[in-house]
Amino acid sequence: MLMEETMRWFGPNDPVSLWDIRQAGCTGVVTALHHIPVSDVWTIEEINKRKELIGAAEMTWTIIESLPVHEDIKKQTGNYKQYIENYKESLRNVAECGLKVVTYNFMPVLDWVRTDISYAMPDGSKALRFEKNAFIAFDLFMLQRPGIESDYTEAEINNARQHFETMTETAKQKLFNNALLGLPGSDEAFTPQQVLKALDTYKGIDADRLKQHLFYFLQQVVPVAEECGLKMAIHPDDPPYSVLGLPRVVSTEKDLTDLINAAPSPANGLCYCTGSLGVRADNDLQGIVKRLGDFIHFVHLRSTKRDEAGNFFEAAHLAGDVDMYTVVKELVLLMKRRNVSLPMRPDHGHQMLDDLNKKTYPGYSAIGRLKALAELRGLELAISRRMGK
């Protein structure tokens, strides 16, 4: 029982083609209808159009990443109840079209955050990186978020100021652009004014309140997903801690357990991302599989390398701080026990070889993910055969 090999695809405008993904050995594609505005209903017609494109490349589409949650749902403001009803309708439609897993996240305002999307590795390839001093410098001196001083220590502010003063104008512009990248799948970036306005709408919403809003959302949509035969898979926060003063509530094993208990159902589960969870040293990646494995519906395998200063970068998939051997071994045991083949994708990848001269979505170039998938495939096969003896 091996994992189903997939890759993420951002639709017809993705520089990485469906046939590139097929040639990497994938049998499935993970994608979303990025052209449909958040909160609008995904129609059966649009879903089937995407399915037909993928089917023409001899692959299947059963996993959505992502069906986004409107900000008003996270804040419980505006037309959030209607947006939840629209979400339910989208769930019914994707189930009608034969899809099985719906990945989503509950991160306020921004999705994943990095300060460098072309961090030079020793071998000449490029990776994604988060540098704490750089991000604090961006927050303090470029975004100029009100009340920021209470979020950082005096030492952190001094270090960020020194870092900012040594940056060239080119480096500052690069940091500015990277820190305000839009959601994955979009070429648009947020402006500082948009971010500050969005941050202001979260005043008074702390972690406890945001978590209750997540629970309410789950209690509304999970029964519909269960009725339709769908699995909901929440993606952990990336990075798994507060960003720009905003609460993040899907960062630890306790967070995962809390949301599962808030809406008990086989349909309420997890997207197990070793990269996001692995940024925190206090997350026991192997233990999470052991204890919460029955609720894992989708797997992202990647590794990050962190340091004591709070920085991290995307490491090679078999390097970094994630013990990929023990993680994959635990997943193989889980699949054997559950008698399922979990869908997996190699998450992110180094930009390398011919892709160094191409513009692709950060972390989603073809060759780096091809390398990662080959490594993970070999690791899983070796573990499976050894365990089968």
NORKA-V681645 format. One line per field, one symbol per residue. ss: DSSP state (~ for helix, > for strand, _ for the rest). psi: psi as a letter, one per 40 degrees, with the letter a starting at -180 (. if undefined). burial: + if it has 24 or more other C-alpha atoms within 12 Angstrom, else -. Layout:
ss = ???
psi = ???
burial = ???
//
This chain:
ss = ___>>>>>_________~~~~~~____>>>>____________~~~~~~~~~~~~~___>>>>>>_____~~~~~____~~~~~~~~~~~~~~~~~____>>>>___________>>>>>_____>>>>>_~~~~~~~~~~~~____~~~~__~~~~~~~~~~~~~__~~~~~~~~~~~_>_______>__~~~~~~~~~______~~~~~~~~~~~~~~~~~~~~~~__>>>>>_______>__>______~~~~~~~~~~_____>>>>>>~~~~~______~~~~~~~~~~~>>>>>>_>>>>_____>>>>________~~~~~~~~~~~~~~~____>>>>____>_~~~~~________~~~~~~~~~~~~~~~~~~~~~~~_
psi = giihhiiiheadehdhiddddddeeieihhaigdehiheihhidddddddddddddefiihehhhigihiddddefibfdddddddddddddddddeeidhhiiifhhcibihiehefhhideeiiiiihhdddddddddeddfhieddeeiiddddddddddddeiidddddddddddfiaiheieiiiidddddddddeehehadddddddddddddddddddddefihhhhhiihifihhfeiihegdiddddddddddghieehaihhhddddedhdehgdddddddedeeheihhhihihiieeeiiihiideaaehgddddddddddddddefihhhiihhiiihibdedeihihhefidddddddddddddddddddddde.
burial = -++++++++++--+-+++++++++++++++++++---++++++---++-++--+----++++++++++++++++++---++-++-++++++++++-+-+++++++++++++++++++++-----+++++++++++++++++++-+--+---+---++--+--++-------+-+++++++++++++---+-+--++--+--+--+-+--+++++++++++++++++-++++++++++++++++++++++++++-++++++--+-+++++++++++++++++-++++-+++-+++++++++++++++---+++++++++--+++++++++++++++------+++++++++++--++---++++++++++++++++++-++--++-----
//
